[in-house]
């Protein structure tokens, strides 16, 4: 999961900055291979992973609060 931050100035071709918020490793109860996201009623993002969690083939659900 990552965040893109726009350039400080729109001039000069300065690139956007990418920051990693979370890497899904599939270890320690974390999921791996995340799918699409869904917006919640209050602006949170929800998603699921294909594998990981309590068992390797279970997957997990996650929430991102901006």
N, C-alpha and C positions, 0 to 999 in steps of 0.2 A: 504494500500500500504506500503510495507516495503523494506528495503535495507539490504542485507547481506554483512558483511565485513569479509574477511578471517582473520585467525589468523596471528599475527605478525610473528610467527615462525612456520614452518611446523613440528617442533618436539615437543614432550611432550603431544600431544593430546589436545592442546588448542582448545576450540570450536569456531566456527564462532560467530560473534556478530550480533544480529538482532536489527534494529532501525526502529521504526514506522515513516513513512513519512506523511501518511494521513489515518485517519479512516473514512470510509463512514458511517455516522450516519443517513442519510435521513432527517436531520433537517436543518432549515435555508437555504433552497435552495440546500442543498447538496444531492447527490444521495445515494442510498444504494443498496447492492447486485451487485457489479461490475462484469462484465463479462471478457472475454479475452481482450488482448491488441494487438495492431497493431503498427509496427514500421513506422514512417514517413520518408520522404526522407532525412531529416537532422538529424536523430537520436532521435527525440522526440517519446514518446510513446503515443498512443491515445486509449481511451476505452469509454465504455458506462456503465451506471448503469441501472438496471431493473426497479427500482422505485425511487421516490423522485423527487426533482426539483420543478418546479412551481406547479405541482399537484402531489398527492401521487402516481398516476399510470403512470406518464409521463416518468420518468427517466431523466438522464442527460448525456452529453458528457463531457469528461475531457481530459486534456493533461498533460503529465509529461515531463519536460525538465531536463535531467540528468545534 
